[in-house]
Amino acid sequence: MLLSASEENSGENEATDEAVVAAAEALGEELAAAKESSSEFAFATMVTQCNEAIGDETGIDYGSVCGDDDGCC
């Protein structure tokens, strides 16, 4: 279900700000749940895949915004 908003909007040309925020919040909630039930390696792999998918969709290197040592991810 991760990144499902991207799939839902694939036929539309533009997503609204509200849709983007809602998708980000949903992704954050699913990542938090996955962190609780996944191994550290599996969770890190999942975050990397999400960052790559977000980068592919937006053109922004999302992974560079949040480094490993700053504690935000």
Predicted model as a PDB file, atoms N, CA, C, CB and O in Angstrom, pLDDT in the B-factor column:
MODEL        1                                                                  
ATOM      1  N   MET A   1       0.824  -1.191   0.000  1.00 45.00           N  
ATOM      2  CA  MET A   1       0.000   0.000   0.000  1.00 45.00           C  
ATOM      3  C   MET A   1       0.867   1.254   0.000  1.00 45.00           C  
ATOM      4  CB  MET A   1      -0.937  -0.001   1.204  1.00 45.00           C  
ATOM      5  O   MET A   1       0.366   2.352  -0.241  1.00 45.00           O  
ATOM      6  N   LEU A   2       2.187   1.099   0.273  1.00 55.00           N  
ATOM      7  CA  LEU A   2       3.060   2.256   0.266  1.00 55.00           C  
ATOM      8  C   LEU A   2       3.055   2.894  -1.110  1.00 55.00           C  
ATOM      9  CB  LEU A   2       4.483   1.870   0.679  1.00 55.00           C  
ATOM     10  O   LEU A   2       3.071   2.205  -2.131  1.00 55.00           O  
ATOM     11  N   LEU A   3       3.034   4.206  -1.123  1.00 55.00           N  
ATOM     12  CA  LEU A   3       3.049   5.010  -2.341  1.00 55.00           C  
ATOM     13  C   LEU A   3       1.816   4.795  -3.197  1.00 55.00           C  
ATOM     14  CB  LEU A   3       4.278   4.699  -3.146  1.00 55.00           C  
ATOM     15  O   LEU A   3       1.867   4.995  -4.410  1.00 55.00           O  
ATOM     16  N   SER A   4       0.718   4.395  -2.597  1.00 50.00           N  
ATOM     17  CA  SER A   4      -0.492   4.153  -3.370  1.00 50.00           C  
ATOM     18  C   SER A   4      -1.083   5.434  -3.931  1.00 50.00           C  
ATOM     19  CB  SER A   4      -1.518   3.451  -2.519  1.00 50.00           C  
ATOM     20  O   SER A   4      -1.733   5.392  -4.976  1.00 50.00           O  
ATOM     21  N   ALA A   5      -0.882   6.576  -3.275  1.00 48.00           N  
ATOM     22  CA  ALA A   5      -1.412   7.836  -3.795  1.00 48.00           C  
ATOM     23  C   ALA A   5      -0.813   8.142  -5.154  1.00 48.00           C  
ATOM     24  CB  ALA A   5      -1.132   8.987  -2.821  1.00 48.00           C  
ATOM     25  O   ALA A   5      -1.476   8.702  -6.027  1.00 48.00           O  
ATOM     26  N   SER A   6       0.445   7.770  -5.325  1.00 50.00           N  
ATOM     27  CA  SER A   6       1.092   7.975  -6.615  1.00 50.00           C  
ATOM     28  C   SER A   6       0.381   7.177  -7.689  1.00 50.00           C  
ATOM     29  CB  SER A   6       2.571   7.583  -6.552  1.00 50.00           C  
ATOM     30  O   SER A   6       0.169   7.666  -8.799  1.00 50.00           O  
ATOM     31  N   GLU A   7       0.014   5.946  -7.360  1.00 51.00           N  
ATOM     32  CA  GLU A   7      -0.676   5.109  -8.325  1.00 51.00           C  
ATOM     33  C   GLU A   7      -2.079   5.641  -8.608  1.00 51.00           C  
ATOM     34  CB  GLU A   7      -0.747   3.670  -7.822  1.00 51.00           C  
ATOM     35  O   GLU A   7      -2.557   5.591  -9.741  1.00 51.00           O  
ATOM     36  N   GLU A   8      -2.741   6.159  -7.547  1.00 52.00           N  
ATOM     37  CA  GLU A   8      -4.087   6.686  -7.713  1.00 52.00           C  
ATOM     38  C   GLU A   8      -4.100   7.920  -8.608  1.00 52.00           C  
ATOM     39  CB  GLU A   8      -4.689   7.019  -6.359  1.00 52.00           C  
ATOM     40  O   GLU A   8      -5.067   8.146  -9.335  1.00 52.00           O  
ATOM     41  N   ASN A   9      -3.048   8.712  -8.563  1.00 48.00           N  
ATOM     42  CA  ASN A   9      -3.000   9.950  -9.332  1.00 48.00           C  
ATOM     43  C   ASN A   9      -2.284   9.782 -10.663  1.00 48.00           C  
ATOM     44  CB  ASN A   9      -2.323  11.028  -8.528  1.00 48.00           C  
ATOM     45  O   ASN A   9      -2.027  10.769 -11.354  1.00 48.00           O  
ATOM     46  N   SER A  10      -1.961   8.562 -11.031  1.00 50.00           N  
ATOM     47  CA  SER A  10      -1.152   8.372 -12.238  1.00 50.00           C  
ATOM     48  C   SER A  10      -1.860   8.850 -13.495  1.00 50.00           C  
ATOM     49  CB  SER A  10      -0.786   6.916 -12.390  1.00 50.00           C  
ATOM     50  O   SER A  10      -1.192   9.168 -14.480  1.00 50.00           O  
ATOM     51  N   GLY A  11      -3.188   8.912 -13.499  1.00 51.00           N  
ATOM     52  CA  GLY A  11      -3.904   9.367 -14.671  1.00 51.00           C  
ATOM     53  C   GLY A  11      -4.142  10.857 -14.699  1.00 51.00           C  
ATOM     54  O   GLY A  11      -4.624  11.395 -15.696  1.00 51.00           O  
ATOM     55  N   GLU A  12      -3.810  11.526 -13.617  1.00 52.00           N  
ATOM     56  CA  GLU A  12      -4.019  12.967 -13.539  1.00 52.00           C  
ATOM     57  C   GLU A  12      -2.714  13.684 -13.838  1.00 52.00           C  
ATOM     58  CB  GLU A  12      -4.560  13.375 -12.149  1.00 52.00           C  
ATOM     59  O   GLU A  12      -1.630  13.142 -13.628  1.00 52.00           O  
ATOM     60  N   ASN A  13      -2.832  14.902 -14.329  1.00 55.00           N  
ATOM     61  CA  ASN A  13      -1.640  15.677 -14.649  1.00 55.00           C  
ATOM     62  C   ASN A  13      -1.020  16.322 -13.420  1.00 55.00           C  
ATOM     63  CB  ASN A  13      -1.973  16.738 -15.664  1.00 55.00           C  
ATOM     64  O   ASN A  13       0.205  16.404 -13.320  1.00 55.00           O  
ATOM     65  N   GLU A  14      -1.839  16.778 -12.485  1.00 73.00           N  
ATOM     66  CA  GLU A  14      -1.308  17.462 -11.321  1.00 73.00           C  
ATOM     67  C   GLU A  14      -2.014  16.984 -10.057  1.00 73.00           C  
ATOM     68  CB  GLU A  14      -1.453  18.979 -11.476  1.00 73.00           C  
ATOM     69  O   GLU A  14      -3.224  16.761 -10.053  1.00 73.00           O  
ATOM     70  N   ALA A  15      -1.246  16.833  -8.998  1.00 76.00           N  
ATOM     71  CA  ALA A  15      -1.815  16.519  -7.695  1.00 76.00           C  
ATOM     72  C   ALA A  15      -1.991  17.830  -6.940  1.00 76.00           C  
ATOM     73  CB  ALA A  15      -0.912  15.515  -6.897  1.00 76.00           C  
ATOM     74  O   ALA A  15      -1.190  18.753  -7.087  1.00 76.00           O  
ATOM     75  N   THR A  16      -3.027  17.904  -6.142  1.00 88.00           N  
ATOM     76  CA  THR A  16      -3.230  19.094  -5.326  1.00 88.00           C  
ATOM     77  C   THR A  16      -2.283  19.050  -4.133  1.00 88.00           C  
ATOM     78  CB  THR A  16      -4.706  19.203  -4.856  1.00 88.00           C  
ATOM     79  O   THR A  16      -1.775  17.989  -3.771  1.00 88.00           O  
ATOM     80  N   ASP A  17      -2.053  20.205  -3.529  1.00 87.00           N  
ATOM     81  CA  ASP A  17      -1.218  20.257  -2.328  1.00 87.00           C  
ATOM     82  C   ASP A  17      -1.802  19.369  -1.238  1.00 87.00           C  
ATOM     83  CB  ASP A  17      -1.084  21.704  -1.822  1.00 87.00           C  
ATOM     84  O   ASP A  17      -1.075  18.675  -0.527  1.00 87.00           O  
ATOM     85  N   GLU A  18      -3.115  19.403  -1.122  1.00 91.00           N  
ATOM     86  CA  GLU A  18      -3.771  18.593  -0.091  1.00 91.00           C  
ATOM     87  C   GLU A  18      -3.560  17.108  -0.339  1.00 91.00           C  
ATOM     88  CB  GLU A  18      -5.267  18.905  -0.040  1.00 91.00           C  
ATOM     89  O   GLU A  18      -3.353  16.344   0.604  1.00 91.00           O  
ATOM     90  N   ALA A  19      -3.611  16.694  -1.599  1.00 88.00           N  
ATOM     91  CA  ALA A  19      -3.395  15.285  -1.930  1.00 88.00           C  
ATOM     92  C   ALA A  19      -1.962  14.872  -1.633  1.00 88.00           C  
ATOM     93  CB  ALA A  19      -3.724  15.023  -3.404  1.00 88.00           C  
ATOM     94  O   ALA A  19      -1.718  13.765  -1.153  1.00 88.00           O  
ATOM     95  N   VAL A  20      -1.012  15.759  -1.916  1.00 83.00           N  
ATOM     96  CA  VAL A  20       0.398  15.457  -1.653  1.00 83.00           C  
ATOM     97  C   VAL A  20       0.643  15.330  -0.152  1.00 83.00           C  
ATOM     98  CB  VAL A  20       1.312  16.552  -2.255  1.00 83.00           C  
ATOM     99  O   VAL A  20       1.330  14.411   0.295  1.00 83.00           O  
ATOM    100  N   VAL A  21       0.078  16.258   0.625  1.00 88.00           N  
ATOM    101  CA  VAL A  21       0.247  16.205   2.083  1.00 88.00           C  
ATOM    102  C   VAL A  21      -0.419  14.951   2.644  1.00 88.00           C  
ATOM    103  CB  VAL A  21      -0.343  17.474   2.751  1.00 88.00           C  
ATOM    104  O   VAL A  21       0.150  14.279   3.504  1.00 88.00           O  
ATOM    105  N   ALA A  22      -1.605  14.638   2.170  1.00 91.00           N  
ATOM    106  CA  ALA A  22      -2.310  13.443   2.639  1.00 91.00           C  
ATOM    107  C   ALA A  22      -1.517  12.187   2.305  1.00 91.00           C  
ATOM    108  CB  ALA A  22      -3.716  13.364   2.018  1.00 91.00           C  
ATOM    109  O   ALA A  22      -1.416  11.279   3.130  1.00 91.00           O  
ATOM    110  N   ALA A  23      -0.954  12.127   1.104  1.00 86.00           N  
ATOM    111  CA  ALA A  23      -0.149  10.971   0.712  1.00 86.00           C  
ATOM    112  C   ALA A  23       1.110  10.870   1.570  1.00 86.00           C  
ATOM    113  CB  ALA A  23       0.229  11.059  -0.776  1.00 86.00           C  
ATOM    114  O   ALA A  23       1.500   9.773   1.967  1.00 86.00           O  
ATOM    115  N   ALA A  24       1.743  11.998   1.856  1.00 85.00           N  
ATOM    116  CA  ALA A  24       2.948  11.996   2.700  1.00 85.00           C  
ATOM    117  C   ALA A  24       2.615  11.537   4.114  1.00 85.00           C  
ATOM    118  CB  ALA A  24       3.587  13.400   2.738  1.00 85.00           C  
ATOM    119  O   ALA A  24       3.365  10.769   4.716  1.00 85.00           O  
ATOM    120  N   GLU A  25       1.494  12.008   4.637  1.00 92.00           N  
ATOM    121  CA  GLU A  25       1.083  11.593   5.979  1.00 92.00           C  
ATOM    122  C   GLU A  25       0.769  10.101   6.016  1.00 92.00           C  
ATOM    123  CB  GLU A  25      -0.139  12.401   6.440  1.00 92.00           C  
ATOM    124  O   GLU A  25       1.145   9.408   6.961  1.00 92.00           O  
ATOM    125  N   ALA A  26       0.089   9.611   5.001  1.00 92.00           N  
ATOM    126  CA  ALA A  26      -0.237   8.181   4.942  1.00 92.00           C  
ATOM    127  C   ALA A  26       1.031   7.341   4.833  1.00 92.00           C  
ATOM    128  CB  ALA A  26      -1.169   7.887   3.751  1.00 92.00           C  
ATOM    129  O   ALA A  26       1.151   6.299   5.478  1.00 92.00           O  
ATOM    130  N   LEU A  27       1.971   7.798   4.016  1.00 88.00           N  
ATOM    131  CA  LEU A  27       3.242   7.087   3.882  1.00 88.00           C  
ATOM    132  C   LEU A  27       3.981   7.073   5.211  1.00 88.00           C  
ATOM    133  CB  LEU A  27       4.117   7.733   2.792  1.00 88.00           C  
ATOM    134  O   LEU A  27       4.529   6.046   5.612  1.00 88.00           O  
ATOM    135  N   GLY A  28       3.995   8.215   5.896  1.00 90.00           N  
ATOM    136  CA  GLY A  28       4.659   8.287   7.199  1.00 90.00           C  
ATOM    137  C   GLY A  28       4.045   7.333   8.205  1.00 90.00           C  
ATOM    138  O   GLY A  28       4.761   6.676   8.960  1.00 90.00           O  
ATOM    139  N   GLU A  29       2.727   7.254   8.220  1.00 93.00           N  
ATOM    140  CA  GLU A  29       2.048   6.342   9.141  1.00 93.00           C  
ATOM    141  C   GLU A  29       2.374   4.886   8.807  1.00 93.00           C  
ATOM    142  CB  GLU A  29       0.526   6.568   9.096  1.00 93.00           C  
ATOM    143  O   GLU A  29       2.607   4.077   9.704  1.00 93.00           O  
ATOM    144  N   GLU A  30       2.391   4.556   7.512  1.00 92.00           N  
ATOM    145  CA  GLU A  30       2.700   3.180   7.126  1.00 92.00           C  
ATOM    146  C   GLU A  30       4.158   2.840   7.413  1.00 92.00           C  
ATOM    147  CB  GLU A  30       2.394   2.962   5.642  1.00 92.00           C  
ATOM    148  O   GLU A  30       4.464   1.713   7.804  1.00 92.00           O  
ATOM    149  N   LEU A  31       5.055   3.795   7.226  1.00 91.00           N  
ATOM    150  CA  LEU A  31       6.458   3.546   7.547  1.00 91.00           C  
ATOM    151  C   LEU A  31       6.638   3.344   9.044  1.00 91.00           C  
ATOM    152  CB  LEU A  31       7.337   4.704   7.059  1.00 91.00           C  
ATOM    153  O   LEU A  31       7.407   2.479   9.465  1.00 91.00           O  
ATOM    154  N   ALA A  32       5.936   4.135   9.853  1.00 92.00           N  
ATOM    155  CA  ALA A  32       6.028   3.978  11.307  1.00 92.00           C  
ATOM    156  C   ALA A  32       5.544   2.591  11.719  1.00 92.00           C  
ATOM    157  CB  ALA A  32       5.205   5.071  12.029  1.00 92.00           C  
ATOM    158  O   ALA A  32       6.157   1.944  12.568  1.00 92.00           O  
ATOM    159  N   ALA A  33       4.453   2.137  11.124  1.00 93.00           N  
ATOM    160  CA  ALA A  33       3.935   0.795  11.433  1.00 93.00           C  
ATOM    161  C   ALA A  33       4.912  -0.273  10.962  1.00 93.00           C  
ATOM    162  CB  ALA A  33       2.552   0.577  10.778  1.00 93.00           C  
ATOM    163  O   ALA A  33       5.135  -1.264  11.658  1.00 93.00           O  
ATOM    164  N   ALA A  34       5.494  -0.078   9.786  1.00 92.00           N  
ATOM    165  CA  ALA A  34       6.439  -1.060   9.247  1.00 92.00           C  
ATOM    166  C   ALA A  34       7.700  -1.128  10.097  1.00 92.00           C  
ATOM    167  CB  ALA A  34       6.802  -0.717   7.796  1.00 92.00           C  
ATOM    168  O   ALA A  34       8.293  -2.195  10.255  1.00 92.00           O  
ATOM    169  N   LYS A  35       8.109   0.012  10.645  1.00 93.00           N  
ATOM    170  CA  LYS A  35       9.311   0.038  11.488  1.00 93.00           C  
ATOM    171  C   LYS A  35       9.126  -0.832  12.718  1.00 93.00           C  
ATOM    172  CB  LYS A  35       9.648   1.477  11.908  1.00 93.00           C  
ATOM    173  O   LYS A  35      10.063  -1.474  13.191  1.00 93.00           O  
ATOM    174  N   GLU A  36       7.900  -0.843  13.230  1.00 93.00           N  
ATOM    175  CA  GLU A  36       7.603  -1.635  14.418  1.00 93.00           C  
ATOM    176  C   GLU A  36       7.662  -3.134  14.144  1.00 93.00           C  
ATOM    177  CB  GLU A  36       6.239  -1.267  14.955  1.00 93.00           C  
ATOM    178  O   GLU A  36       8.001  -3.915  15.033  1.00 93.00           O  
ATOM    179  N   SER A  37       7.332  -3.540  12.919  1.00 93.00           N  
ATOM    180  CA  SER A  37       7.209  -4.968  12.625  1.00 93.00           C  
ATOM    181  C   SER A  37       8.296  -5.513  11.706  1.00 93.00           C  
ATOM    182  CB  SER A  37       5.880  -5.234  12.011  1.00 93.00           C  
ATOM    183  O   SER A  37       8.255  -6.685  11.334  1.00 93.00           O  
ATOM    184  N   SER A  38       9.273  -4.677  11.333  1.00 94.00           N  
ATOM    185  CA  SER A  38      10.302  -5.114  10.392  1.00 94.00           C  
ATOM    186  C   SER A  38      11.669  -5.140  11.066  1.00 94.00           C  
ATOM    187  CB  SER A  38      10.334  -4.193   9.159  1.00 94.00           C  
ATOM    188  O   SER A  38      11.904  -4.471  12.072  1.00 94.00           O  
ATOM    189  N   SER A  39      12.546  -5.923  10.489  1.00 95.00           N  
ATOM    190  CA  SER A  39      13.937  -5.891  10.944  1.00 95.00           C  
ATOM    191  C   SER A  39      14.537  -4.550  10.525  1.00 95.00           C  
ATOM    192  CB  SER A  39      14.766  -7.096  10.352  1.00 95.00           C  
ATOM    193  O   SER A  39      14.008  -3.861   9.653  1.00 95.00           O  
ATOM    194  N   GLU A  40      15.639  -4.200  11.160  1.00 94.00           N  
ATOM    195  CA  GLU A  40      16.295  -2.932  10.817  1.00 94.00           C  
ATOM    196  C   GLU A  40      16.696  -2.907   9.343  1.00 94.00           C  
ATOM    197  CB  GLU A  40      17.535  -2.709  11.706  1.00 94.00           C  
ATOM    198  O   GLU A  40      16.529  -1.893   8.665  1.00 94.00           O  
ATOM    199  N   PHE A  41      17.230  -4.038   8.848  1.00 95.00           N  
ATOM    200  CA  PHE A  41      17.646  -4.113   7.449  1.00 95.00           C  
ATOM    201  C   PHE A  41      16.446  -3.968   6.510  1.00 95.00           C  
ATOM    202  CB  PHE A  41      18.372  -5.439   7.179  1.00 95.00           C  
ATOM    203  O   PHE A  41      16.500  -3.218   5.535  1.00 95.00           O  
ATOM    204  N   ALA A  42      15.367  -4.687   6.811  1.00 94.00           N  
ATOM    205  CA  ALA A  42      14.176  -4.620   5.947  1.00 94.00           C  
ATOM    206  C   ALA A  42      13.591  -3.212   5.947  1.00 94.00           C  
ATOM    207  CB  ALA A  42      13.107  -5.638   6.411  1.00 94.00           C  
ATOM    208  O   ALA A  42      13.161  -2.711   4.908  1.00 94.00           O  
ATOM    209  N   PHE A  43      13.577  -2.577   7.115  1.00 94.00           N  
ATOM    210  CA  PHE A  43      13.034  -1.221   7.181  1.00 94.00           C  
ATOM    211  C   PHE A  43      13.922  -0.240   6.415  1.00 94.00           C  
ATOM    212  CB  PHE A  43      12.888  -0.773   8.645  1.00 94.00           C  
ATOM    213  O   PHE A  43      13.415   0.612   5.685  1.00 94.00           O  
ATOM    214  N   ALA A  44      15.237  -0.351   6.575  1.00 93.00           N  
ATOM    215  CA  ALA A  44      16.149   0.547   5.846  1.00 93.00           C  
ATOM    216  C   ALA A  44      15.999   0.356   4.340  1.00 93.00           C  
ATOM    217  CB  ALA A  44      17.619   0.295   6.269  1.00 93.00           C  
ATOM    218  O   ALA A  44      16.027   1.326   3.583  1.00 93.00           O  
ATOM    219  N   THR A  45      15.840  -0.885   3.909  1.00 93.00           N  
ATOM    220  CA  THR A  45      15.633  -1.163   2.486  1.00 93.00           C  
ATOM    221  C   THR A  45      14.344  -0.531   2.000  1.00 93.00           C  
ATOM    222  CB  THR A  45      15.610  -2.673   2.225  1.00 93.00           C  
ATOM    223  O   THR A  45      14.302   0.052   0.917  1.00 93.00           O  
ATOM    224  N   MET A  46      13.284  -0.644   2.804  1.00 92.00           N  
ATOM    225  CA  MET A  46      11.994  -0.065   2.441  1.00 92.00           C  
ATOM    226  C   MET A  46      12.085   1.463   2.332  1.00 92.00           C  
ATOM    227  CB  MET A  46      10.925  -0.461   3.475  1.00 92.00           C  
ATOM    228  O   MET A  46      11.534   2.053   1.402  1.00 92.00           O  
ATOM    229  N   VAL A  47      12.779   2.099   3.278  1.00 89.00           N  
ATOM    230  CA  VAL A  47      12.932   3.557   3.236  1.00 89.00           C  
ATOM    231  C   VAL A  47      13.718   3.975   1.996  1.00 89.00           C  
ATOM    232  CB  VAL A  47      13.639   4.067   4.512  1.00 89.00           C  
ATOM    233  O   VAL A  47      13.384   4.966   1.345  1.00 89.00           O  
ATOM    234  N   THR A  48      14.762   3.216   1.674  1.00 88.00           N  
ATOM    235  CA  THR A  48      15.554   3.517   0.475  1.00 88.00           C  
ATOM    236  C   THR A  48      14.693   3.421  -0.775  1.00 88.00           C  
ATOM    237  CB  THR A  48      16.757   2.560   0.363  1.00 88.00           C  
ATOM    238  O   THR A  48      14.762   4.280  -1.653  1.00 88.00           O  
ATOM    239  N   GLN A  49      13.877   2.368  -0.850  1.00 90.00           N  
ATOM    240  CA  GLN A  49      12.987   2.200  -2.009  1.00 90.00           C  
ATOM    241  C   GLN A  49      11.962   3.336  -2.082  1.00 90.00           C  
ATOM    242  CB  GLN A  49      12.261   0.836  -1.937  1.00 90.00           C  
ATOM    243  O   GLN A  49      11.660   3.828  -3.169  1.00 90.00           O  
ATOM    244  N   CYS A  50      11.436   3.744  -0.949  1.00 87.00           N  
ATOM    245  CA  CYS A  50      10.480   4.862  -0.929  1.00 87.00           C  
ATOM    246  C   CYS A  50      11.156   6.140  -1.403  1.00 87.00           C  
ATOM    247  CB  CYS A  50       9.895   5.062   0.492  1.00 87.00           C  
ATOM    248  O   CYS A  50      10.594   6.884  -2.207  1.00 87.00           O  
ATOM    249  N   ASN A  51      12.375   6.396  -0.902  1.00 84.00           N  
ATOM    250  CA  ASN A  51      13.100   7.594  -1.319  1.00 84.00           C  
ATOM    251  C   ASN A  51      13.345   7.598  -2.822  1.00 84.00           C  
ATOM    252  CB  ASN A  51      14.428   7.696  -0.575  1.00 84.00           C  
ATOM    253  O   ASN A  51      13.215   8.635  -3.473  1.00 84.00           O  
ATOM    254  N   GLU A  52      13.699   6.441  -3.372  1.00 87.00           N  
ATOM    255  CA  GLU A  52      13.930   6.350  -4.813  1.00 87.00           C  
ATOM    256  C   GLU A  52      12.636   6.587  -5.590  1.00 87.00           C  
ATOM    257  CB  GLU A  52      14.520   4.979  -5.174  1.00 87.00           C  
ATOM    258  O   GLU A  52      12.640   7.275  -6.611  1.00 87.00           O  
ATOM    259  N   ALA A  53      11.526   6.016  -5.105  1.00 86.00           N  
ATOM    260  CA  ALA A  53      10.241   6.203  -5.789  1.00 86.00           C  
ATOM    261  C   ALA A  53       9.805   7.668  -5.724  1.00 86.00           C  
ATOM    262  CB  ALA A  53       9.156   5.295  -5.164  1.00 86.00           C  
ATOM    263  O   ALA A  53       9.305   8.214  -6.708  1.00 86.00           O  
ATOM    264  N   ILE A  54       9.994   8.301  -4.565  1.00 83.00           N  
ATOM    265  CA  ILE A  54       9.640   9.720  -4.427  1.00 83.00           C  
ATOM    266  C   ILE A  54      10.508  10.550  -5.370  1.00 83.00           C  
ATOM    267  CB  ILE A  54       9.816  10.202  -2.951  1.00 83.00           C  
ATOM    268  O   ILE A  54      10.020  11.472  -6.024  1.00 83.00           O  
ATOM    269  N   GLY A  55      11.791  10.219  -5.435  1.00 85.00           N  
ATOM    270  CA  GLY A  55      12.692  10.934  -6.335  1.00 85.00           C  
ATOM    271  C   GLY A  55      12.312  10.766  -7.787  1.00 85.00           C  
ATOM    272  O   GLY A  55      12.395  11.710  -8.573  1.00 85.00           O  
ATOM    273  N   ASP A  56      11.892   9.558  -8.148  1.00 87.00           N  
ATOM    274  CA  ASP A  56      11.467   9.302  -9.530  1.00 87.00           C  
ATOM    275  C   ASP A  56      10.221  10.118  -9.866  1.00 87.00           C  
ATOM    276  CB  ASP A  56      11.192   7.796  -9.745  1.00 87.00           C  
ATOM    277  O   ASP A  56      10.098  10.639 -10.974  1.00 87.00           O  
ATOM    278  N   GLU A  57       9.292  10.228  -8.905  1.00 83.00           N  
ATOM    279  CA  GLU A  57       8.037  10.951  -9.140  1.00 83.00           C  
ATOM    280  C   GLU A  57       8.219  12.458  -9.137  1.00 83.00           C  
ATOM    281  CB  GLU A  57       7.018  10.569  -8.095  1.00 83.00           C  
ATOM    282  O   GLU A  57       7.616  13.168  -9.943  1.00 83.00           O  
ATOM    283  N   THR A  58       9.067  12.951  -8.211  1.00 82.00           N  
ATOM    284  CA  THR A  58       9.165  14.398  -8.014  1.00 82.00           C  
ATOM    285  C   THR A  58      10.391  15.032  -8.653  1.00 82.00           C  
ATOM    286  CB  THR A  58       9.170  14.700  -6.560  1.00 82.00           C  
ATOM    287  O   THR A  58      10.406  16.235  -8.913  1.00 82.00           O  
ATOM    288  N   GLY A  59      11.422  14.226  -8.906  1.00 84.00           N  
ATOM    289  CA  GLY A  59      12.664  14.786  -9.418  1.00 84.00           C  
ATOM    290  C   GLY A  59      13.535  15.359  -8.311  1.00 84.00           C  
ATOM    291  O   GLY A  59      14.574  15.963  -8.576  1.00 84.00           O  
ATOM    292  N   ILE A  60      13.101  15.164  -7.057  1.00 78.00           N  
ATOM    293  CA  ILE A  60      13.850  15.667  -5.903  1.00 78.00           C  
ATOM    294  C   ILE A  60      14.572  14.489  -5.256  1.00 78.00           C  
ATOM    295  CB  ILE A  60      12.902  16.386  -4.871  1.00 78.00           C  
ATOM    296  O   ILE A  60      13.980  13.429  -5.051  1.00 78.00           O  
ATOM    297  N   ASP A  61      15.858  14.676  -4.935  1.00 76.00           N  
ATOM    298  CA  ASP A  61      16.619  13.643  -4.237  1.00 76.00           C  
ATOM    299  C   ASP A  61      16.219  13.695  -2.773  1.00 76.00           C  
ATOM    300  CB  ASP A  61      18.170  13.839  -4.414  1.00 76.00           C  
ATOM    301  O   ASP A  61      16.887  14.320  -1.948  1.00 76.00           O  
ATOM    302  N   TYR A  62      15.101  13.018  -2.465  1.00 67.00           N  
ATOM    303  CA  TYR A  62      14.535  13.072  -1.129  1.00 67.00           C  
ATOM    304  C   TYR A  62      15.496  12.540  -0.074  1.00 67.00           C  
ATOM    305  CB  TYR A  62      13.247  12.294  -1.086  1.00 67.00           C  
ATOM    306  O   TYR A  62      15.535  13.054   1.044  1.00 67.00           O  
ATOM    307  N   GLY A  63      16.266  11.524  -0.416  1.00 63.00           N  
ATOM    308  CA  GLY A  63      17.200  10.938   0.536  1.00 63.00           C  
ATOM    309  C   GLY A  63      18.273  11.905   0.987  1.00 63.00           C  
ATOM    310  O   GLY A  63      18.802  11.762   2.090  1.00 63.00           O  
ATOM    311  N   SER A  64      18.611  12.888   0.163  1.00 72.00           N  
ATOM    312  CA  SER A  64      19.647  13.842   0.544  1.00 72.00           C  
ATOM    313  C   SER A  64      19.125  14.901   1.500  1.00 72.00           C  
ATOM    314  CB  SER A  64      20.222  14.506  -0.687  1.00 72.00           C  
ATOM    315  O   SER A  64      19.910  15.599   2.142  1.00 72.00           O  
ATOM    316  N   VAL A  65      17.811  15.027   1.601  1.00 69.00           N  
ATOM    317  CA  VAL A  65      17.214  16.019   2.501  1.00 69.00           C  
ATOM    318  C   VAL A  65      17.389  15.587   3.943  1.00 69.00           C  
ATOM    319  CB  VAL A  65      15.719  16.221   2.184  1.00 69.00           C  
ATOM    320  O   VAL A  65      17.563  16.423   4.830  1.00 69.00           O  
ATOM    321  N   CYS A  66      17.345  14.299   4.177  1.00 62.00           N  
ATOM    322  CA  CYS A  66      17.396  13.771   5.536  1.00 62.00           C  
ATOM    323  C   CYS A  66      18.549  12.784   5.624  1.00 62.00           C  
ATOM    324  CB  CYS A  66      16.049  13.095   5.934  1.00 62.00           C  
ATOM    325  O   CYS A  66      18.453  11.679   5.091  1.00 62.00           O  
ATOM    326  N   GLY A  67      19.624  13.157   6.279  1.00 60.00           N  
ATOM    327  CA  GLY A  67      20.783  12.304   6.396  1.00 60.00           C  
ATOM    328  C   GLY A  67      20.620  11.250   7.467  1.00 60.00           C  
ATOM    329  O   GLY A  67      19.716  11.324   8.299  1.00 60.00           O  
ATOM    330  N   ASP A  68      21.510  10.257   7.438  1.00 60.00           N  
ATOM    331  CA  ASP A  68      21.452   9.154   8.390  1.00 60.00           C  
ATOM    332  C   ASP A  68      21.724   9.595   9.821  1.00 60.00           C  
ATOM    333  CB  ASP A  68      22.437   8.089   7.997  1.00 60.00           C  
ATOM    334  O   ASP A  68      21.192   9.007  10.763  1.00 60.00           O  
ATOM    335  N   ASP A  69      22.536  10.614   9.992  1.00 61.00           N  
ATOM    336  CA  ASP A  69      22.973  10.969  11.336  1.00 61.00           C  
ATOM    337  C   ASP A  69      22.227  12.137  11.955  1.00 61.00           C  
ATOM    338  CB  ASP A  69      24.410  11.281  11.313  1.00 61.00           C  
ATOM    339  O   ASP A  69      22.581  12.575  13.050  1.00 61.00           O  
ATOM    340  N   ASP A  70      21.213  12.650  11.290  1.00 58.00           N  
ATOM    341  CA  ASP A  70      20.515  13.796  11.876  1.00 58.00           C  
ATOM    342  C   ASP A  70      19.280  13.398  12.682  1.00 58.00           C  
ATOM    343  CB  ASP A  70      20.113  14.756  10.786  1.00 58.00           C  
ATOM    344  O   ASP A  70      18.638  14.259  13.284  1.00 58.00           O  
ATOM    345  N   GLY A  71      18.938  12.115  12.704  1.00 60.00           N  
ATOM    346  CA  GLY A  71      17.875  11.634  13.562  1.00 60.00           C  
ATOM    347  C   GLY A  71      16.463  11.955  13.124  1.00 60.00           C  
ATOM    348  O   GLY A  71      15.519  11.681  13.864  1.00 60.00           O  
ATOM    349  N   CYS A  72      16.288  12.527  11.946  1.00 57.00           N  
ATOM    350  CA  CYS A  72      14.929  12.884  11.526  1.00 57.00           C  
ATOM    351  C   CYS A  72      14.209  11.735  10.839  1.00 57.00           C  
ATOM    352  CB  CYS A  72      14.971  14.076  10.600  1.00 57.00           C  
ATOM    353  O   CYS A  72      12.993  11.809  10.662  1.00 57.00           O  
ATOM    354  N   CYS A  73      14.903  10.685  10.447  1.00 53.00           N  
ATOM    355  CA  CYS A  73      14.266   9.576   9.731  1.00 53.00           C  
ATOM    356  C   CYS A  73      14.349   8.295  10.518  1.00 53.00           C  
ATOM    357  CB  CYS A  73      14.903   9.381   8.371  1.00 53.00           C  
ATOM    358  O   CYS A  73      13.863   7.259  10.064  1.00 53.00           O  
TER     359      CYS A  73                                                      
ENDMDL                                                                          
END                                                                             
